C-alpha cells in the first residue's frame, strides 16, 4: 500500500443498508493514508465463485478504475485468497480487504518493538491462510 494512493471503496451487501459502514471504511482508509476517490455499494446475495462481485460489476469497476485513476481497491468485506488474486489480475491494481486495511493502520502506528512484532505476527497469520495450496501446481512433478 502506498501513501496517498487513490482508492476505490467497495461495500457488498445482501440487502439494502445505510452508508454507515462505507463511512467507516472511508475513515479507515484516511487513517491508513489512502485518498478515497470513489465509493461504490454493490448488492449481491452470495459471492461469485471467481470474482466475488460478478463479471458485469467487475467490468463496471474496471471502467471506474481507469476513469478515476484508481491505484488501489478496498473491500469492506473479507475476501478469500482466490477472490483477491482474481480481482488483482482482472483490474491490475492491488486489492485489499478490511482486515488488511486495519493491519496496515496498526503497522503504521505501532511504536514499540513489541507492538510492531504483534502487528507482524497478525499480518503473517492473515497471510498464512492465503498461502495454503499456492504451490499445488508443483505437487505432481517428479524428479
N, CA, C and O atoms as a GROMACS GRO file, in nm:
protein
  572
    1UNK      N    1   0.086  -0.116   0.000
    1UNK     CA    2   0.000   0.000   0.000
    1UNK      C    3   0.091   0.123   0.000
    1UNK      O    4   0.183   0.134   0.081
    2UNK      N    5   0.063   0.213  -0.090
    2UNK     CA    6   0.142   0.335  -0.097
    2UNK      C    7   0.066   0.450  -0.032
    2UNK      O    8  -0.056   0.454  -0.033
    3UNK      N    9   0.142   0.541   0.024
    3UNK     CA   10   0.083   0.655   0.093
    3UNK      C   11   0.018   0.748  -0.009
    3UNK      O   12   0.076   0.774  -0.115
    4UNK      N   13  -0.101   0.797   0.021
    4UNK     CA   14  -0.179   0.888  -0.064
    4UNK      C   15  -0.216   0.829  -0.200
    4UNK      O   16  -0.231   0.903  -0.297
    5UNK      N   17  -0.232   0.698  -0.208
    5UNK     CA   18  -0.277   0.640  -0.334
    5UNK      C   19  -0.429   0.656  -0.344
    5UNK      O   20  -0.501   0.648  -0.245
    6UNK      N   21  -0.476   0.679  -0.466
    6UNK     CA   22  -0.620   0.697  -0.489
    6UNK      C   23  -0.688   0.562  -0.480
    6UNK      O   24  -0.649   0.466  -0.546
    7UNK      N   25  -0.790   0.556  -0.397
    7UNK     CA   26  -0.854   0.427  -0.373
    7UNK      C   27  -1.003   0.432  -0.404
    7UNK      O   28  -1.068   0.536  -0.397
    8UNK      N   29  -1.054   0.315  -0.439
    8UNK     CA   30  -1.197   0.294  -0.460
    8UNK      C   31  -1.246   0.207  -0.345
    8UNK      O   32  -1.192   0.099  -0.322
    9UNK      N   33  -1.346   0.253  -0.274
    9UNK     CA   34  -1.402   0.179  -0.161
    9UNK      C   35  -1.528   0.106  -0.207
    9UNK      O   36  -1.617   0.167  -0.266
   10UNK      N   37  -1.535  -0.024  -0.180
   10UNK     CA   38  -1.647  -0.105  -0.227
   10UNK      C   39  -1.710  -0.179  -0.109
   10UNK      O   40  -1.641  -0.245  -0.032
   11UNK      N   41  -1.841  -0.165  -0.096
   11UNK     CA   42  -1.917  -0.240   0.002
   11UNK      C   43  -2.013  -0.333  -0.070
   11UNK      O   44  -2.084  -0.291  -0.162
   12UNK      N   45  -2.015  -0.459  -0.031
   12UNK     CA   46  -2.103  -0.558  -0.093
   12UNK      C   47  -2.197  -0.610   0.014
   12UNK      O   48  -2.153  -0.660   0.118
   13UNK      N   49  -2.328  -0.598  -0.011
   13UNK     CA   50  -2.428  -0.639   0.087
   13UNK      C   51  -2.532  -0.728   0.020
   13UNK      O   52  -2.553  -0.722  -0.101
   14UNK      N   53  -2.598  -0.811   0.102
   14UNK     CA   54  -2.706  -0.894   0.051
   14UNK      C   55  -2.840  -0.822   0.062
   14UNK      O   56  -2.941  -0.870   0.009
   15UNK      N   57  -2.842  -0.710   0.130
   15UNK     CA   58  -2.966  -0.633   0.146
   15UNK      C   59  -2.932  -0.485   0.148
   15UNK      O   60  -2.816  -0.447   0.166
   16UNK      N   61  -3.032  -0.403   0.130
   16UNK     CA   62  -3.013  -0.258   0.131
   16UNK      C   63  -2.974  -0.213   0.271
   16UNK      O   64  -3.045  -0.241   0.368
   17UNK      N   65  -2.862  -0.144   0.282
   17UNK     CA   66  -2.813  -0.097   0.411
   17UNK      C   67  -2.779   0.051   0.401
   17UNK      O   68  -2.770   0.107   0.292
   18UNK      N   69  -2.759   0.111   0.516
   18UNK     CA   70  -2.720   0.252   0.517
   18UNK      C   71  -2.574   0.265   0.476
   18UNK      O   72  -2.503   0.165   0.462
   19UNK      N   73  -2.530   0.386   0.457
   19UNK     CA   74  -2.392   0.411   0.417
   19UNK      C   75  -2.298   0.421   0.537
   19UNK      O   76  -2.183   0.460   0.521
   20UNK      N   77  -2.345   0.387   0.656
   20UNK     CA   78  -2.262   0.399   0.775
   20UNK      C   79  -2.137   0.312   0.766
   20UNK      O   80  -2.029   0.354   0.807
   21UNK      N   81  -2.151   0.190   0.712
   21UNK     CA   82  -2.033   0.103   0.702
   21UNK      C   83  -1.934   0.156   0.598
   21UNK      O   84  -1.813   0.143   0.618
   22UNK      N   85  -1.982   0.215   0.489
   22UNK     CA   86  -1.890   0.276   0.392
   22UNK      C   87  -1.827   0.403   0.449
   22UNK      O   88  -1.712   0.435   0.416
   23UNK      N   89  -1.900   0.475   0.533
   23UNK     CA   90  -1.842   0.592   0.600
   23UNK      C   91  -1.728   0.548   0.692
   23UNK      O   92  -1.624   0.613   0.700
   24UNK      N   93  -1.749   0.437   0.761
   24UNK     CA   94  -1.645   0.384   0.849
   24UNK      C   95  -1.523   0.339   0.767
   24UNK      O   96  -1.410   0.365   0.806
   25UNK      N   97  -1.547   0.271   0.654
   25UNK     CA   98  -1.437   0.229   0.567
   25UNK      C   99  -1.362   0.350   0.514
   25UNK      O  100  -1.239   0.347   0.501
   26UNK      N  101  -1.434   0.457   0.482
   26UNK     CA  102  -1.373   0.582   0.436
   26UNK      C  103  -1.279   0.637   0.544
   26UNK      O  104  -1.167   0.678   0.514
   27UNK      N  105  -1.325   0.637   0.669
   27UNK     CA  106  -1.241   0.685   0.780
   27UNK      C  107  -1.119   0.596   0.799
   27UNK      O  108  -1.010   0.646   0.826
   28UNK      N  109  -1.137   0.465   0.786
   28UNK     CA  110  -1.023   0.373   0.797
   28UNK      C  111  -0.922   0.398   0.685
   28UNK      O  112  -0.801   0.397   0.708
   29UNK      N  113  -0.972   0.420   0.564
   29UNK     CA  114  -0.883   0.446   0.450
   29UNK      C  115  -0.802   0.573   0.473
   29UNK      O  116  -0.682   0.577   0.445
   30UNK      N  117  -0.867   0.677   0.524
   30UNK     CA  118  -0.795   0.801   0.555
   30UNK      C  119  -0.689   0.777   0.662
   30UNK      O  120  -0.579   0.830   0.653
   31UNK      N  121  -0.722   0.697   0.762
   31UNK     CA  122  -0.626   0.665   0.869
   31UNK      C  123  -0.506   0.588   0.816
   31UNK      O  124  -0.396   0.599   0.869
   32UNK      N  125  -0.528   0.509   0.712
   32UNK     CA  126  -0.419   0.431   0.653
   32UNK      C  127  -0.337   0.512   0.554
   32UNK      O  128  -0.238   0.463   0.500
   33UNK      N  129  -0.377   0.636   0.530
   33UNK     CA  130  -0.302   0.721   0.438
   33UNK      C  131  -0.348   0.712   0.295
   33UNK      O  132  -0.278   0.757   0.204
   34UNK      N  133  -0.465   0.655   0.272
   34UNK     CA  134  -0.520   0.647   0.137
   34UNK      C  135  -0.602   0.772   0.106
   34UNK      O  136  -0.646   0.842   0.197
   35UNK      N  137  -0.622   0.796  -0.021
   35UNK     CA  138  -0.708   0.906  -0.066
   35UNK      C  139  -0.831   0.844  -0.132
   35UNK      O  140  -0.827   0.812  -0.251
   36UNK      N  141  -0.941   0.827  -0.059
   36UNK     CA  142  -1.061   0.768  -0.119
   36UNK      C  143  -1.116   0.858  -0.230
   36UNK      O  144  -1.163   0.968  -0.204
   37UNK      N  145  -1.109   0.809  -0.353
   37UNK     CA  146  -1.153   0.888  -0.469
   37UNK      C  147  -1.296   0.856  -0.508
   37UNK      O  148  -1.365   0.940  -0.566
   38UNK      N  149  -1.342   0.734  -0.476
   38UNK     CA  150  -1.478   0.694  -0.515
   38UNK      C  151  -1.527   0.586  -0.419
   38UNK      O  152  -1.448   0.515  -0.356
   39UNK      N  153  -1.660   0.576  -0.409
   39UNK     CA  154  -1.725   0.475  -0.326
   39UNK      C  155  -1.830   0.406  -0.409
   39UNK      O  156  -1.894   0.466  -0.496
   40UNK      N  157  -1.848   0.277  -0.382
   40UNK     CA  158  -1.945   0.200  -0.458
   40UNK      C  159  -2.008   0.096  -0.367
   40UNK      O  160  -1.938   0.028  -0.291
   41UNK      N  161  -2.138   0.084  -0.374
   41UNK     CA  162  -2.209  -0.020  -0.300
   41UNK      C  163  -2.270  -0.116  -0.401
   41UNK      O  164  -2.336  -0.075  -0.496
   42UNK      N  165  -2.245  -0.245  -0.379
   42UNK     CA  166  -2.299  -0.350  -0.466
   42UNK      C  167  -2.394  -0.436  -0.385
   42UNK      O  168  -2.372  -0.460  -0.266
   43UNK      N  169  -2.498  -0.482  -0.450
   43UNK     CA  170  -2.591  -0.574  -0.386
   43UNK      C  171  -2.570  -0.711  -0.446
   43UNK      O  172  -2.577  -0.729  -0.568
   44UNK      N  173  -2.543  -0.809  -0.360
   44UNK     CA  174  -2.518  -0.944  -0.406
   44UNK      C  175  -2.559  -1.041  -0.296
   44UNK      O  176  -2.518  -1.026  -0.181
   45UNK      N  177  -2.641  -1.141  -0.331
   45UNK     CA  178  -2.689  -1.237  -0.232
   45UNK      C  179  -2.580  -1.334  -0.187
   45UNK      O  180  -2.571  -1.367  -0.069
   46UNK      N  181  -2.498  -1.379  -0.282
   46UNK     CA  182  -2.386  -1.466  -0.247
   46UNK      C  183  -2.269  -1.434  -0.338
   46UNK      O  184  -2.288  -1.393  -0.453
   47UNK      N  185  -2.148  -1.454  -0.289
   47UNK     CA  186  -2.030  -1.419  -0.369
   47UNK      C  187  -2.020  -1.503  -0.496
   47UNK      O  188  -2.051  -1.622  -0.496
   48UNK      N  189  -1.976  -1.440  -0.603
   48UNK     CA  190  -1.946  -1.509  -0.727
   48UNK      C  191  -1.822  -1.595  -0.703
   48UNK      O  192  -1.728  -1.548  -0.638
   49UNK      N  193  -1.818  -1.720  -0.753
   49UNK     CA  194  -1.703  -1.807  -0.726
   49UNK      C  195  -1.570  -1.752  -0.776
   49UNK      O  196  -1.466  -1.777  -0.715
   50UNK      N  197  -1.571  -1.678  -0.885
   50UNK     CA  198  -1.445  -1.630  -0.942
   50UNK      C  199  -1.408  -1.489  -0.897
   50UNK      O  200  -1.297  -1.465  -0.851
   51UNK      N  201  -1.502  -1.395  -0.910
   51UNK     CA  202  -1.468  -1.254  -0.889
   51UNK      C  203  -1.540  -1.189  -0.771
   51UNK      O  204  -1.532  -1.067  -0.756
   52UNK      N  205  -1.608  -1.265  -0.690
   52UNK     CA  206  -1.678  -1.217  -0.571
   52UNK      C  207  -1.797  -1.128  -0.604
   52UNK      O  208  -1.903  -1.142  -0.542
   53UNK      N  209  -1.784  -1.037  -0.700
   53UNK     CA  210  -1.890  -0.941  -0.732
   53UNK      C  211  -1.956  -0.967  -0.866
   53UNK      O  212  -2.050  -0.898  -0.903
   54UNK      N  213  -1.907  -1.066  -0.940
   54UNK     CA  214  -1.962  -1.096  -1.072
   54UNK      C  215  -1.885  -1.023  -1.181
   54UNK      O  216  -1.825  -0.918  -1.158
   55UNK      N  217  -1.888  -1.079  -1.301
   55UNK     CA  218  -1.808  -1.023  -1.411
   55UNK      C  219  -1.863  -0.890  -1.461
   55UNK      O  220  -1.786  -0.803  -1.501
   56UNK      N  221  -1.995  -0.874  -1.461
   56UNK     CA  222  -2.053  -0.747  -1.507
   56UNK      C  223  -2.015  -0.630  -1.418
   56UNK      O  224  -1.977  -0.524  -1.467
   57UNK      N  225  -2.024  -0.651  -1.287
   57UNK     CA  226  -1.986  -0.546  -1.192
   57UNK      C  227  -1.835  -0.523  -1.196
   57UNK      O  228  -1.789  -0.410  -1.180
   58UNK      N  229  -1.758  -0.630  -1.217
   58UNK     CA  230  -1.612  -0.616  -1.227
   58UNK      C  231  -1.574  -0.531  -1.348
   58UNK      O  232  -1.481  -0.451  -1.341
   59UNK      N  233  -1.646  -0.549  -1.460
   59UNK     CA  234  -1.622  -0.466  -1.579
   59UNK      C  235  -1.657  -0.320  -1.551
   59UNK      O  236  -1.584  -0.229  -1.591
   60UNK      N  237  -1.768  -0.298  -1.482
   60UNK     CA  238  -1.810  -0.162  -1.446
   60UNK      C  239  -1.704  -0.095  -1.357
   60UNK      O  240  -1.670   0.022  -1.376
   61UNK      N  241  -1.652  -0.171  -1.261
   61UNK     CA  242  -1.549  -0.117  -1.172
   61UNK      C  243  -1.420  -0.092  -1.248
   61UNK      O  244  -1.348   0.004  -1.217
   62UNK      N  245  -1.388  -0.176  -1.346
   62UNK     CA  246  -1.268  -0.154  -1.427
   62UNK      C  247  -1.273  -0.020  -1.498
   62UNK      O  248  -1.172   0.049  -1.510
   63UNK      N  249  -1.391   0.018  -1.546
   63UNK     CA  250  -1.403   0.149  -1.612
   63UNK      C  251  -1.389   0.263  -1.512
   63UNK      O  252  -1.334   0.368  -1.545
   64UNK      N  253  -1.438   0.244  -1.389
   64UNK     CA  254  -1.420   0.345  -1.284
   64UNK      C  255  -1.272   0.358  -1.249
   64UNK      O  256  -1.222   0.469  -1.230
   65UNK      N  257  -1.203   0.245  -1.240
   65UNK     CA  258  -1.060   0.247  -1.209
   65UNK      C  259  -0.983   0.326  -1.314
   65UNK      O  260  -0.894   0.404  -1.281
   66UNK      N  261  -1.018   0.304  -1.440
   66UNK     CA  262  -0.949   0.376  -1.548
   66UNK      C  263  -0.984   0.524  -1.549
   66UNK      O  264  -0.895   0.608  -1.564
   67UNK      N  265  -1.111   0.557  -1.533
   67UNK     CA  266  -1.152   0.698  -1.545
   67UNK      C  267  -1.111   0.782  -1.424
   67UNK      O  268  -1.085   0.901  -1.439
   68UNK      N  269  -1.103   0.722  -1.307
   68UNK     CA  270  -1.069   0.795  -1.184
   68UNK      C  271  -0.922   0.782  -1.145
   68UNK      O  272  -0.881   0.834  -1.041
   69UNK      N  273  -0.843   0.712  -1.226
   69UNK     CA  274  -0.700   0.688  -1.196
   69UNK      C  275  -0.683   0.623  -1.058
   69UNK      O  276  -0.600   0.666  -0.979
   70UNK      N  277  -0.760   0.521  -1.033
   70UNK     CA  278  -0.756   0.448  -0.906
   70UNK      C  279  -0.630   0.362  -0.902
   70UNK      O  280  -0.597   0.294  -0.999
   71UNK      N  281  -0.560   0.364  -0.789
   71UNK     CA  282  -0.439   0.284  -0.774
   71UNK      C  283  -0.456   0.171  -0.673
   71UNK      O  284  -0.367   0.087  -0.659
   72UNK      N  285  -0.568   0.168  -0.601
   72UNK     CA  286  -0.594   0.064  -0.503
   72UNK      C  287  -0.745   0.048  -0.481
   72UNK      O  288  -0.818   0.147  -0.481
   73UNK      N  289  -0.789  -0.076  -0.463
   73UNK     CA  290  -0.930  -0.104  -0.436
   73UNK      C  291  -0.940  -0.166  -0.297
   73UNK      O  292  -0.864  -0.257  -0.264
   74UNK      N  293  -1.034  -0.116  -0.217
   74UNK     CA  294  -1.051  -0.165  -0.080
   74UNK      C  295  -1.195  -0.215  -0.064
   74UNK      O  296  -1.290  -0.141  -0.087
   75UNK      N  297  -1.209  -0.341  -0.024
   75UNK     CA  298  -1.340  -0.400   0.002
   75UNK      C  299  -1.371  -0.392   0.151
   75UNK      O  300  -1.282  -0.404   0.235
   76UNK      N  301  -1.498  -0.370   0.182
   76UNK     CA  302  -1.542  -0.365   0.321
   76UNK      C  303  -1.558  -0.505   0.379
   76UNK      O  304  -1.578  -0.520   0.499
   77UNK      N  305  -1.551  -0.607   0.297
   77UNK     CA  306  -1.568  -0.745   0.341
   77UNK      C  307  -1.433  -0.817   0.339
   77UNK      O  308  -1.336  -0.770   0.279
   78UNK      N  309  -1.431  -0.932   0.406
   78UNK     CA  310  -1.314  -1.019   0.398
   78UNK      C  311  -1.321  -1.093   0.265
   78UNK      O  312  -1.424  -1.150   0.230
   79UNK      N  313  -1.212  -1.093   0.192
   79UNK     CA  314  -1.204  -1.162   0.064
   79UNK      C  315  -1.124  -1.290   0.081
   79UNK      O  316  -1.028  -1.294   0.157
   80UNK      N  317  -1.164  -1.394   0.009
   80UNK     CA  318  -1.083  -1.516   0.009
   80UNK      C  319  -0.958  -1.490  -0.075
   80UNK      O  320  -0.952  -1.394  -0.152
   81UNK      N  321  -0.859  -1.575  -0.059
   81UNK     CA  322  -0.735  -1.560  -0.135
   81UNK      C  323  -0.761  -1.570  -0.285
   81UNK      O  324  -0.700  -1.498  -0.364
   82UNK      N  325  -0.851  -1.658  -0.324
   82UNK     CA  326  -0.884  -1.675  -0.466
   82UNK      C  327  -0.950  -1.549  -0.522
   82UNK      O  328  -0.913  -1.502  -0.629
   83UNK      N  329  -1.047  -1.496  -0.450
   83UNK     CA  330  -1.114  -1.374  -0.495
   83UNK      C  331  -1.015  -1.259  -0.508
   83UNK      O  332  -1.015  -1.186  -0.606
   84UNK      N  333  -0.931  -1.244  -0.408
   84UNK     CA  334  -0.835  -1.134  -0.409
   84UNK      C  335  -0.737  -1.148  -0.526
   84UNK      O  336  -0.709  -1.050  -0.595
   85UNK      N  337  -0.686  -1.268  -0.547
   85UNK     CA  338  -0.594  -1.291  -0.658
   85UNK      C  339  -0.661  -1.264  -0.792
   85UNK      O  340  -0.603  -1.198  -0.879
   86UNK      N  341  -0.783  -1.314  -0.810
   86UNK     CA  342  -0.853  -1.295  -0.937
   86UNK      C  343  -0.883  -1.147  -0.964
   86UNK      O  344  -0.870  -1.101  -1.077
   87UNK      N  345  -0.922  -1.074  -0.860
   87UNK     CA  346  -0.951  -0.932  -0.878
   87UNK      C  347  -0.823  -0.852  -0.905
   87UNK      O  348  -0.824  -0.759  -0.985
   88UNK      N  349  -0.713  -0.889  -0.839
   88UNK     CA  350  -0.584  -0.826  -0.868
   88UNK      C  351  -0.548  -0.842  -1.015
   88UNK      O  352  -0.507  -0.747  -1.081
   89UNK      N  353  -0.563  -0.962  -1.065
   89UNK     CA  354  -0.530  -0.989  -1.206
   89UNK      C  355  -0.626  -0.919  -1.302
   89UNK      O  356  -0.584  -0.869  -1.406
   90UNK      N  357  -0.753  -0.915  -1.266
   90UNK     CA  358  -0.854  -0.856  -1.354
   90UNK      C  359  -0.835  -0.706  -1.367
   90UNK      O  360  -0.842  -0.652  -1.478
   91UNK      N  361  -0.811  -0.638  -1.255
   91UNK     CA  362  -0.802  -0.491  -1.256
   91UNK      C  363  -0.660  -0.439  -1.267
   91UNK      O  364  -0.641  -0.322  -1.299
   92UNK      N  365  -0.561  -0.521  -1.240
   92UNK     CA  366  -0.421  -0.480  -1.244
   92UNK      C  367  -0.389  -0.371  -1.142
   92UNK      O  368  -0.300  -0.289  -1.164
   93UNK      N  369  -0.460  -0.369  -1.031
   93UNK     CA  370  -0.430  -0.281  -0.917
   93UNK      C  371  -0.440  -0.365  -0.790
   93UNK      O  372  -0.512  -0.465  -0.788
   94UNK      N  373  -0.370  -0.326  -0.684
   94UNK     CA  374  -0.381  -0.400  -0.558
   94UNK      C  375  -0.524  -0.396  -0.503
   94UNK      O  376  -0.591  -0.294  -0.508
   95UNK      N  377  -0.567  -0.510  -0.450
   95UNK     CA  378  -0.700  -0.522  -0.388
   95UNK      C  379  -0.679  -0.562  -0.242
   95UNK      O  380  -0.613  -0.661  -0.212
   96UNK      N  381  -0.736  -0.483  -0.153
   96UNK     CA  382  -0.726  -0.508  -0.010
   96UNK      C  383  -0.864  -0.538   0.047
   96UNK      O  384  -0.966  -0.494  -0.007
   97UNK      N  385  -0.866  -0.615   0.155
   97UNK     CA  386  -0.992  -0.630   0.226
   97UNK      C  387  -0.982  -0.552   0.358
   97UNK      O  388  -0.878  -0.495   0.390
   98UNK      N  389  -1.089  -0.551   0.430
   98UNK     CA  390  -1.097  -0.472   0.554
   98UNK      C  391  -0.988  -0.511   0.654
   98UNK      O  392  -0.928  -0.425   0.718
   99UNK      N  393  -0.963  -0.642   0.667
   99UNK     CA  394  -0.862  -0.690   0.762
   99UNK      C  395  -0.724  -0.635   0.728
   99UNK      O  396  -0.653  -0.588   0.816
  100UNK      N  397  -0.687  -0.641   0.601
  100UNK     CA  398  -0.556  -0.590   0.560
  100UNK      C  399  -0.544  -0.439   0.582
  100UNK      O  400  -0.438  -0.389   0.620
  101UNK      N  401  -0.652  -0.369   0.559
  101UNK     CA  402  -0.652  -0.224   0.582
  101UNK      C  403  -0.629  -0.193   0.730
  101UNK      O  404  -0.550  -0.104   0.763
  102UNK      N  405  -0.696  -0.264   0.817
  102UNK     CA  406  -0.680  -0.242   0.961
  102UNK      C  407  -0.539  -0.280   1.006
  102UNK      O  408  -0.479  -0.210   1.088
  103UNK      N  409  -0.486  -0.391   0.954
  103UNK     CA  410  -0.349  -0.429   0.988
  103UNK      C  411  -0.249  -0.323   0.943
  103UNK      O  412  -0.150  -0.298   1.011
  104UNK      N  413  -0.274  -0.262   0.829
  104UNK     CA  414  -0.186  -0.155   0.779
  104UNK      C  415  -0.190  -0.034   0.873
  104UNK      O  416  -0.086   0.028   0.898
  105UNK      N  417  -0.307  -0.001   0.923
  105UNK     CA  418  -0.318   0.111   1.018
  105UNK      C  419  -0.239   0.081   1.145
  105UNK      O  420  -0.164   0.165   1.194
  106UNK      N  421  -0.255  -0.040   1.198
  106UNK     CA  422  -0.180  -0.078   1.318
  106UNK      C  423  -0.030  -0.077   1.291
  106UNK      O  424   0.047  -0.033   1.376
  107UNK      N  425   0.012  -0.124   1.174
  107UNK     CA  426   0.154  -0.127   1.141
  107UNK      C  427   0.214   0.014   1.136
  107UNK      O  428   0.326   0.035   1.182
  108UNK      N  429   0.140   0.108   1.083
  108UNK     CA  430   0.190   0.246   1.074
  108UNK      C  431   0.197   0.313   1.211
  108UNK      O  432   0.278   0.403   1.232
  109UNK      N  433   0.112   0.270   1.303
  109UNK     CA  434   0.104   0.338   1.432
  109UNK      C  435   0.178   0.267   1.544
  109UNK      O  436   0.192   0.322   1.654
  110UNK      N  437   0.227   0.146   1.519
  110UNK     CA  438   0.298   0.072   1.624
  110UNK      C  439   0.430   0.142   1.656
  110UNK      O  440   0.511   0.165   1.566
  111UNK      N  441   0.451   0.175   1.781
  111UNK     CA  442   0.571   0.247   1.823
  111UNK      C  443   0.676   0.154   1.883
  111UNK      O  444   0.793   0.161   1.848
  112UNK      N  445   0.634   0.068   1.973
  112UNK     CA  446   0.729  -0.019   2.042
  112UNK      C  447   0.765  -0.140   1.957
  112UNK      O  448   0.694  -0.174   1.862
  113UNK      N  449   0.876  -0.203   1.993
  113UNK     CA  450   0.916  -0.324   1.922
  113UNK      C  451   0.813  -0.435   1.943
  113UNK      O  452   0.785  -0.513   1.852
  114UNK      N  453   0.758  -0.441   2.064
  114UNK     CA  454   0.657  -0.542   2.093
  114UNK      C  455   0.532  -0.519   2.008
  114UNK      O  456   0.475  -0.614   1.954
  115UNK      N  457   0.490  -0.395   1.996
  115UNK     CA  458   0.374  -0.362   1.914
  115UNK      C  459   0.398  -0.396   1.768
  115UNK      O  460   0.310  -0.450   1.701
  116UNK      N  461   0.516  -0.364   1.718
  116UNK     CA  462   0.550  -0.395   1.579
  116UNK      C  463   0.552  -0.546   1.557
  116UNK      O  464   0.508  -0.595   1.453
  117UNK      N  465   0.605  -0.620   1.656
  117UNK     CA  466   0.609  -0.766   1.644
  117UNK      C  467   0.469  -0.825   1.645
  117UNK      O  468   0.440  -0.919   1.570
  118UNK      N  469   0.381  -0.771   1.729
  118UNK     CA  470   0.243  -0.821   1.733
  118UNK      C  471   0.170  -0.796   1.601
  118UNK      O  472   0.096  -0.881   1.554
  119UNK      N  473   0.192  -0.678   1.543
  119UNK     CA  474   0.130  -0.647   1.414
  119UNK      C  475   0.184  -0.740   1.306
  119UNK      O  476   0.108  -0.790   1.223
  120UNK      N  477   0.315  -0.762   1.307
  120UNK     CA  478   0.375  -0.851   1.208
  120UNK      C  479   0.322  -0.994   1.223
  120UNK      O  480   0.296  -1.062   1.124
  121UNK      N  481   0.306  -1.039   1.347
  121UNK     CA  482   0.250  -1.172   1.372
  121UNK      C  483   0.108  -1.182   1.319
  121UNK      O  484   0.072  -1.280   1.254
  122UNK      N  485   0.027  -1.081   1.346
  122UNK     CA  486  -0.111  -1.080   1.295
  122UNK      C  487  -0.113  -1.080   1.143
  122UNK      O  488  -0.194  -1.149   1.082
  123UNK      N  489  -0.025  -1.002   1.082
  123UNK     CA  490  -0.018  -0.997   0.936
  123UNK      C  491   0.023  -1.132   0.878
  123UNK      O  492  -0.034  -1.177   0.778
  124UNK      N  493   0.121  -1.196   0.940
  124UNK     CA  494   0.166  -1.327   0.892
  124UNK      C  495   0.058  -1.434   0.910
  124UNK      O  496   0.041  -1.520   0.824
  125UNK      N  497  -0.016  -1.427   1.021
  125UNK     CA  498  -0.126  -1.522   1.040
  125UNK      C  499  -0.233  -1.502   0.934
  125UNK      O  500  -0.290  -1.599   0.884
  126UNK      N  501  -0.261  -1.377   0.902
  126UNK     CA  502  -0.360  -1.348   0.797
  126UNK      C  503  -0.310  -1.398   0.661
  126UNK      O  504  -0.388  -1.454   0.584
  127UNK      N  505  -0.183  -1.376   0.632
  127UNK     CA  506  -0.128  -1.420   0.504
  127UNK      C  507  -0.114  -1.571   0.495
  127UNK      O  508  -0.123  -1.627   0.386
  128UNK      N  509  -0.093  -1.638   0.609
  128UNK     CA  510  -0.074  -1.782   0.605
  128UNK      C  511  -0.197  -1.854   0.551
  128UNK      O  512  -0.184  -1.958   0.486
  129UNK      N  513  -0.314  -1.800   0.576
  129UNK     CA  514  -0.435  -1.863   0.522
  129UNK      C  515  -0.440  -1.848   0.370
  129UNK      O  516  -0.508  -1.926   0.303
  130UNK      N  517  -0.370  -1.750   0.317
  130UNK     CA  518  -0.370  -1.727   0.173
  130UNK      C  519  -0.260  -1.805   0.102
  130UNK      O  520  -0.262  -1.816  -0.021
  131UNK      N  521  -0.165  -1.859   0.176
  131UNK     CA  522  -0.055  -1.932   0.115
  131UNK      C  523  -0.084  -2.080   0.096
  131UNK      O  524  -0.014  -2.149   0.021
  132UNK      N  525  -0.187  -2.130   0.163
  132UNK     CA  526  -0.221  -2.271   0.152
  132UNK      C  527  -0.253  -2.303   0.006
  132UNK      O  528  -0.331  -2.233  -0.058
  133UNK      N  529  -0.192  -2.408  -0.045
  133UNK     CA  530  -0.211  -2.458  -0.182
  133UNK      C  531  -0.162  -2.362  -0.289
  133UNK      O  532  -0.198  -2.376  -0.406
  134UNK      N  533  -0.080  -2.265  -0.252
  134UNK     CA  534  -0.032  -2.171  -0.352
  134UNK      C  535   0.061  -2.240  -0.452
  134UNK      O  536   0.066  -2.202  -0.569
  135UNK      N  537   0.135  -2.342  -0.406
  135UNK     CA  538   0.227  -2.411  -0.494
  135UNK      C  539   0.178  -2.552  -0.527
  135UNK      O  540   0.258  -2.642  -0.553
  136UNK      N  541   0.048  -2.573  -0.525
  136UNK     CA  542  -0.006  -2.706  -0.551
  136UNK      C  543   0.022  -2.752  -0.694
  136UNK      O  544   0.018  -2.872  -0.721
  137UNK      N  545   0.050  -2.659  -0.786
  137UNK     CA  546   0.080  -2.697  -0.924
  137UNK      C  547   0.213  -2.772  -0.933
  137UNK      O  548   0.242  -2.833  -1.036
  138UNK      N  549   0.294  -2.769  -0.827
  138UNK     CA  550   0.423  -2.839  -0.827
  138UNK      C  551   0.414  -2.978  -0.764
  138UNK      O  552   0.511  -3.052  -0.769
  139UNK      N  553   0.300  -3.014  -0.707
  139UNK     CA  554   0.288  -3.139  -0.634
  139UNK      C  555   0.306  -3.262  -0.721
  139UNK      O  556   0.354  -3.364  -0.672
  140UNK      N  557   0.270  -3.256  -0.846
  140UNK     CA  558   0.272  -3.376  -0.930
  140UNK      C  559   0.400  -3.389  -1.011
  140UNK      O  560   0.415  -3.482  -1.090
  141UNK      N  561   0.492  -3.298  -0.992
  141UNK     CA  562   0.618  -3.307  -1.065
  141UNK      C  563   0.707  -3.412  -1.001
  141UNK      O  564   0.708  -3.429  -0.880
  142UNK      N  565   0.780  -3.480  -1.085
  142UNK     CA  566   0.872  -3.584  -1.036
  142UNK      C  567   1.012  -3.552  -1.088
  142UNK      O  568   1.030  -3.494  -1.195
  143UNK      N  569   1.108  -3.592  -1.009
  143UNK     CA  570   1.246  -3.561  -1.046
  143UNK      C  571   1.324  -3.680  -1.089
  143UNK      O  572   1.442  -3.667  -1.123
   0.00000   0.00000   0.00000
